[in-house]
């Protein structure tokens, strides 16, 4: 049955190609629409080229460090090469998704000139390319390494007593470090770029100059649209690629530890392949009537996700029964608990971020009294929104642990928790499509504004954009929820890795090293967010100065008689993002190694647990606060509370600028932070054990 994994990979990549070709055959619109899309496309490619060059240097350095550790027998020789492939495929998935996204914005506008459903289908198809590319490349990477390592250990047998499947999964687990590293650089760098440009454009354009969003006179408007693609498409793609492969390999490793052998590896791999087919089927159910209301559009996207989830739920029953046998049917219910948790977290996020519901409307009500009450209201909504996701994840952990037999076998319970994360991520093909759809719709709105199209076209693109804010927040909630479950599986895999080297762990709260690790780990997400928020603030300040300069010095710009220098803002954001992303990203890599060398393996365990707890809650709060602020602004722009240009609108713009780095830089980077630290701990476990100062 494991052959279904590469088959699923081919199927996913084939349909991604089909959707890409169908998009490229769509009408590109008039010359002005093409010109704007070309400018965004060129800027996005230029940014990614510079980012990949910088990240390549990091990968080369780490590759030789891992190679040296391999030569000194700390790691298997394949780990450095697995690290490279993980990073390569993670970056490639983001690049492909961004390339199609930048080809889709003007085509979405052209389709929206015909009908709302036509615009929705083009934007969603672009998201589907991203989603299916991620799962396709993920399964391809997994399949290549699985079959290669199996062949190698068949030709060159392992020492007596060493389990072949265990050795295979242990090595595969390490390529997640490469995927996580690439994802963090993509998320942090892209997030700094997009939010620096967005904040700069809003503060000077909307508030100071009083011109509309995406007005072509604003010098930062192209940089803003470029940022949507490099941060919210390329960054999100690399992010969820890492979550996807990480959950599968961690579950496979725990399956071996639970004594399930090859069957424990087969279930997550084949379930991912089933999820590919389910996601493809679900994409064809996403359609909308000519009704711009948010409930109708949300229902259109939900239909596709629900259909995919139902297919996975049904197929998983037969998969578990056939592979593990009737005595392990509790594993199936663990899968269901993961699927249900993903759906519930998505619904909770919709409630707290959509302008259809009360929480976001309370922020718009607060806008009549100024920016301060808007910010207070948004923070309160974000904090309140953490309750349901946390409780849902707690129930999912408890249910999956005991349903899979945790009461009788601790490792079986851990396998159940890990398989619930795979269940949640099994429909990633369509779930990521609903997320990556958002930036395309946002760019389409900007294209419609700058092309001076008819008001009804902008109304349709605004409806799609507002939906995109909600689906993006839903995607972030889904990503961090799955990250929490995957991080637990990775912590368990770290413990097993330590046991392989003949050491035991004491994770009791009475152990001072564990307490130290908990406190440091709990602090790290806040330190990381401080660094990334500060980076956005510094970069945005440079954009603000440049936009003010152009408004002041370019004669005729405000009258629409002169063209702004868009390239200057793109360059400022690019340089700032490349510079600012380095230190926060290195924090995730150095922290667990330093903790292990200074305080021992138990401190690392405490650090990982502390970072998982605070990182999960903080990420949910920031993503939902940001989404609610953004949709509160758009709700006013629809004509409520005085509409565009009113004092209430300006107050909500301030709230939105605070929420921008919350939801698109710091918040979504946290799920990578907690998983990357776990991956680093696993890879460097042997080195830490032999070289720690705390014996």
N, C-alpha and C positions, 0 to 999 in steps of 0.2 A: 504493500500500500504506500510505502514511502515514495514510490515513483510518481505519486500524485502531486508531490511537492514541486518537482521541476515542471510537470504538466501544468500545474496552477500558475507557475511563473510565466510560462510561454503564453498561457491564456490571458493573463493580466496584461502583459506587454503587448500582445496582439490587439486587444481591445483598446488599450491606451493609444496605440498607433491608429486604430480605426477612428477614434474620437478626434485625434489630432488632425487627421486628414479631412474629416468632415468639417472641422472648424475652419481650416485653411481654404476650403472651397466656398465659404460664406462670403457675402458681399462685404467689402472693406469700407464702404461709405464714400463720401466725397473727398476731394484732395486735402481739405483742411483736416478732416478726421485722420487721414493717413499720415499727414505731416506730424500731428501731435503724437500719434502712436509710435511713429519712427523715432521721435525725440526721446520718448520714454524707453523704447527698446534699446537705443544706443547707450543711454545712460545706465541702464540696468546691466547690460553686458560689460560695459567699462568697469562698473563697480565690482562685479563678480570676478572679472579677470584679475583685478588688483587684490581682491580678497583671497582668491585661490593661490596667487603667487606668494602671499604672506603666509598662508596656512601651510603651503607646501614646504616652506622652510622649517616650520614647527614639526611636520611629519617626518622630514628627513632626520632631524636631530633626535626625535624620540625613537625612530626606527633603529638608529645605531646604538642608542642606549639599550633598547630591548634586545638587539642582536648581541651586545656585549654580555648582558645578563644570561642570554641563551648559551653563549660560549662558555660561561662560567657555571653552567648547569643549574641556574636558578629557574629557567623557563624552558619549555620545549622549543625546539628550533623553529617551529612553524609560527609561533606567536608573533614575531615581528612582521611577518608577511600577512598574517591574518589582520593585524592592526592596520596595515596599508589598505587591504581590500575593503575593510569596514569603512574607513574614511573615504575611499574612492567612490564606493557605491552610494554612500550617504550624500556626498557632494553632487554626484551625477543625478540622483533623483531630484534634488533641489534645482539643479540647472535645467533639466528637462521641463519640470513643472513651470519654472519662471519663463522659459522660452515660449511655451505655448500661451501662458498668461499674457505676455506682452503682445502676442499676436491676436488676442481675443477681445481686448477692450473696445477697439473701434468696431469690430464685427458685432459685439454685443449691442453697441449703440445703433448700428445699422439695422440689426434685428428688432430692437426696441421701437424703431420708427414704424414697424409693421404691427407689433402687438407685444404685450407684456410677456406672454408665454414664450414668444420667439426669443426675446432677450434673455429670459430665464434659462432656456434650453442651451443657448450658446455659452453663457457664463458658467452654468453647471457642468457642461461638457468639458470646459477647460479645467474645472476642479476635478472632474473624473479622470482626466489625463494625469493630474498630479497624484491622486489617490491610487490609481491602478499602477502607475510607475513605481511608487514607493513599495507596494506589496509585491509587485513583480520582481523588482531588483532585490528586495529582501529575500524572497524565496530562492532566487537565483544564487545569491551569495551563500545562503545556508546550504543549498543543494550541492554546490561545487565543493565546499569544504567537507561536507559530510561524506560524499562519495570518494573524494580524494583521500581523506584520512583513513577511511575504511580500507581502501585499496592499499595504501602505504603500510598500514599495520598488518595487513594480510601477507604482504611480501616480506616485510621486516617485522617479525613478531615481537611483541612486548615481552619483558621479563616475566617469568612465571609468577602467577598470583595477581598480575595487573589486568584489570578488566578492560577489554578493547573499547567497548561502548563508552565506558567511563572516561577513558583517555581521549576519545574523540570529542565528547561533549565538553570536557574540561578545556581542551584547546580551542574549540569553537567559541566558548564563552569569552575568550580573550579578544576576539575581533570586535566585540561590542565596544571596547575602549576606543578603537579607531572611529567607529560610527558616532560614539558619544562626543569625542573631541571635535570632530568636524561639525556636529550638530550645534555644539555650544558656541563655537566661533561664528557659525552662520547665524544663529539666533541673536547673539549679543551684538555682533557687527551690524547685521541687517536691522536689528531693532534700534540701535543708536542712529543709524542713517535715517530710517523712516520717520522716527519720532522727532529728531532734530529738525528735519525739513518740515514736518507737519506742524510742530509747535511754532517754528519761525514764521511759516506762512500764515497761520491763524492769528498770532499775536499782532503782527504788523498789518496784514491784509484786512482781516475782519474787524478787529478792535480799533486799531489806529487809523487806518485809511477808510474803513467803512465800506469795503468792496465785497462782493459775494465770494463764497467759497469757490475755488478753482477758476477764479477770474484770470484771463490770460495776461492781464497787466501785472499780476503778482509774480515777481522773479523766482519765487520758491515753489511755484505750482508744479513745474515739471519734476523737480527734485522730490516733492511730496509723492507724486505718482510713481516715480522710480522706486522710492522707498517702500511703497505698498508691495511691490513685486520682490525686491531683494530681501525684505524682512518677513512679510506675511505669507509669501509663497515659497521662495527658496529656503528661508529659515525654517518655516513650519514643515516643509517636506523633509529636510535633513533631520529635524527634531523627531518626527513620528517614524521615520525609517529606523532611527536608533531605538525608539520604544518598541517597535514591532519585532525587530530581530532580537533585541535584548530579552523580551518576555519569552520568546520561543526557546532560545538557547538556555536561559535560566531554568525554564520548566523542564527541558530535556535533561539537564544536569541533575535536577532534583528527582526526576523520575528514576534515574539510575541509582541515586542514593536511597530511594524508597524501595529498591529491589524489584522494580518493574522492568528493568532491562530495556531491550529494544522496543517493547510495547510502549514504555513510558516516553520514548523519543518519538514514536510514530504518531501518537495522539495529537500533540501540539502541531507537528509539521503538517499532517493531513488536515487538521482542522483549519489551519491557515489556508490551505488549498481550497477547501470547501467555502471558506469565507470569500475567496476571490470570485468564485462562481455566483455566490449569493449577492455580492456587491454589484457585479455586472448586471444581474437580473434587476436589482433594485434601482439602478440608474434609469431604466426605461419606465419606471412608475412616477418619475418626477415631472409633473406637468401642472400648469396653473390656468385658471380661467382669466378672463380680462377683468380682473378685480385687484386693485392695488392694496387692499387691506392686509395688514400683517398676519392676522390669523389664517387667511386663505393661503398666503405664500408659505407660512410656516408649515401648514398642513401638507402642502405639496412636497416639501423636502422631507418631512417626517414620514410620509408614506413610503418613500424609497428606503429609508433607514429601517423602518418597522418590517417591511417585507424581507429585507436582507437578514435581519435578526431572527425572524421566524424560520427562515430556511436553514440558518446555522443551527438553531435550536433543534429542529427536526432531524437534520443530518447527523448531529453530534451524538444523538441517542444510539443510532445504529453503529457509528464509528466506535464509541466506547464499548458497547456491548460486544462487537465483533473482535476488537483489539485486546481489551483488558479482561473481558468476561463478565458474567452476571455478578460475580462477587465484588466487582469494583464499580458498580453502577452509581455509587455515590459520587464518583468523579464527574459523571454527567451532570448531576445537580450542582456541582461546583461550577461547571461551565455556565449553567443557567443563571447562577447567582452573579457571575461576572457580566453576562449579557444584560441582566436586569439592572445591575448597578450602573452600567454605562447609560442605559436609557433613562434611568431616574436622575442621574447627575445632569444629563442633557436637558430634561424637562425642568429641573430646578434652576438651571442656568437661564433658560428661556424666561422663566417667571421673574427672575431678579433683574434681567437686562432688557427685556422687550418693553417698548413703550405702550404695549397693549395692557400691561398689568400695573398694579398699584405701586410697587417699589420705585420704578423709574418715574412714574407720574408724581410721586412725592418730591422728587428732585426738581421737576419742572415747576411745581407749586412753590418750592423754596426759592426759585430763581427771581421772583418778583421782589425779594428783599436783598438781592445782591450776591456777589460771588462767594462770600464767606459761608452763607447758609447752603449754597449749592455744594461746596466742598464738604461741609459737615454732613449733609444729607447723603452724598455719594459714598463717603467713608462708612457711614452707618449702614447703608445698604450692602456694601461689600462685606462688612464684618458679619452682618446678619446672615448673608448668603452662605457662609461657611458651615453653618449648622447641618443642613441637610446632606451635602456631600460627605462630610465627616461621618455622620451617623450611617449613611448608606455604605460607605467603605468599611466601617466597623462591622456592620451586619454581614456584608459580603465576606469579610475575613473570617468571622466566627462561623458562618454557615458553611463556607467552602472547606474550612479546616475540619470540622466535625463530620460533615457529610462524606468526605473522602476517607474517613477512617482515622482521623487524628487522635481520637481517644485511645485507640489500640496501638497505633504506630505513628510516632511523632513525624517521621519523614513523609509518611503518606499524607498527613495533614498539611505539611508544607507544600507538597506537590499539588494538593487541592487548591491552596491559595494561589500558587503560580498559574495553574490551569485556568483559574477564574480571570486572571489578567489576560491570558490568551483569548479566552472567550470574549472579553470586552473589546479586544483589539482585532478580533477575527473579521469584523465588518469594516476594518479601517479603509478599505477601498472606497466605500461610499461615504463613510463618516468624514474622512479627510476631504472628499469632494465637496461636501457642504461647507467646509471651512475655507478651502482654497478658492471657492466660488466668490467669497466676499471681496477680496482685493480686486478681482476682475470687475465686479459690479461697481466698486468705488472708482476705479480708473475710468469706467464707462461714463459715470456721472461727470467726472472732470472733463472728459472728451466732449460730452454733449454741451457743457457750459462754455468751453473754449471755442467750440465750433459754432456757437450761437444758433443752436437748433431750436425747433418749436418748443413751447413750454410743456406740451403734453409728453414729449420725449424725455425731457428732464424730470418730469413727474414720475415717469415709469422707472428711469434709472435711479432716482432717489428712493423709490419703493424697494428696488432690488438692493440698493446700498444699505438701507436701514435693516433689511432682512440679513444682509451680510454681517452687520455688526453683531446681531444676535447669534448667527451661526458661528461666527468667529469666537465669540465668548463661549458658546457651547463646545466648540472644538477644543478650546483651551481647558475647559473644565474636564472634558473627556480625557485629554492628554495627561493632565495632572492626576486624575483619578486612576488611570491605568499606570501612571508612574509610581503612585503610592504602592499599588499591589506588586508591580515589577520590582520596586526597590526592596520590598520585603523578601521576595524570592532571591534577589541578588545578595542580600545580607545573609540569607540562609546558605547560598552558594559560597559566600566568603567563609562562613563557619566550616562548611564541608572541605573547602580548600585548605584551611588551617589544619583540619584533622588529617588530611592526606600527608602532611609533613610531620605527623606524629605529635602534634600539640593539642591540648585541650583548651577550651575557653570558659572563663567564669564571668558571665554577664549579669551577675547579681548586682542589685543596686547598692549592696553593702560594700562592693568592691570600689575603692576610691578612684581607680583608673577608669572604670566604667562611668562613674559620676563626672569625672573631668571630661571624658569624651562626650557625654550627653550635653553638658553645658557648652562646650566648644561647638559641637555639631548644631545645637539649637541656635547659637549665635551666627553661624556662617551664612545662612540665607539672608539675614538682615544686613550683614556686612556686604554680601554680594549685591543685594538690591541697592544699598547706598552707593556702591561704586558705579553701578550701571545707571542709576538715576542721576548721579552727579555728572556722568559722562554725557548723558542726553542734555542736561542743562547747559554744560559748557559748549557743546556743539550747536545747540539751538541759539545760544547767545550770539555765536558767530554768524549764523544765518540771519538773525534779526538785524544785526549791524549792516550786513550786506544789502538786505532788502530796503532798509531805511536809506542807505546810500544811493541805491538806484532810483528810488522814488524822488530823492532830492536832486540828483545830478543829471538824470536822463531827461532832457527836455521833451515834453509832449507825451511822456509815458502815461500819466494819469488820464490824459485826454484820449488815449488809445491811438495816438498818431506815431508813437515810437514803440519798438519792440524791446522787451527787457532782455538782460543777459542771463538766460536760464542756466547756461553751462557753469557760470561762476558759483551758483548755489549748489549745483550737483557736485562740483569739485570740492567745495568746502565740506559738504556732508561726507563725501567719500574719504577724504584725508582724515577727518575727525574720527570717523568710524573705525578705520584701520588702526589708528593710534590708540583709541580708547578701549578697544575690545581685548587687548592683550592681557592686562593685569587681572581683570575679573575672571577671564577664562583660565589663566594659570592657577588661580586660587583653588579651583576644583581639583586640579591635578596634584598640587603640592600639599594641600591640607592633610589628606589621609596618610601620605607617605611620612610627613613630618610628625604627625601624631603617633604613628607606629614606631618610628625610630626613637622618639623621645619617651613615649609612655607605654608602648607595647601593643600587642594584638587586641587585648580587651578594650583598650582606649579607642582603638579604631572601630570596634563593634559599637561602643557607646556613641562615638561621633556619627556613624552612619544612621543609627536609630534617632538621635536628636535632630539631625538634619532632615530626615524623612518626615518627622512629625511637624516641625515648624515650617519646613519648606512647602509641604502640602497645603497647610492652612493658609499661609501667607500668599501662595500662588493663587488659590481660589479667591481670596479676598481682593487681590489686586486686579485679576482678570475681570471679575464681576463689577467692581467699582468702575473700572475704566469703561466697560461695555455700557453700564447704566448711564454714566455721564455723557457718553457719545450719543446714545439714543435719546436722552433728554434734550440735547441740543437739536437733534433732527426732528423731534416732536414739536418743538417750538417753531422750527423752520417750516413745518407744515401749516402754520397759521395760528397756533395756539399761543396764549399768553403774550399777545402783541406781535408775534411773527418775527421775521428777519429784521435785523437792525434795531430792535427794541432793547431796552435795558435788560430785560429778562434774557434775551438772546445773548447779549454780550456777557452776562453772568455765566450762562451755560457754556459759552465758548471758553471762558477761563477754567471752568470745571473740566471741560473736555481736554484742554491742554495739560492739566494735571494728570488726567486719566490716560493720556496717550502713552507715556512711558510705563505706567502701571500695567496696561493690558497688552502692550506690544513689545516691550523690552524686558523689564525686570521679571514680571509675573511668569510669562511663558518660558523664560530661561531657567526658572527654578527646577522644573521637572527634569531638565537635563543635568543640572548641578547635582541633584541627589543621586541620580543613576550613574553619572560619570565617576563620582567619588567611590561608589560601590565597585564599579568596574576596575578602577585604579587599585583599589584595595585587593581585589582578587588577583590581578596581574602581578602586583608587587608583594604578595603575601610571603613567598619564600624568601625574598630579599629582606623583608622587614623582620621575619622570624630570626634570621641568622645574624642580623646586624643591629637589632634594637639595643638601646642603652638600658632598657628595663628588662632584665632577664627573669 
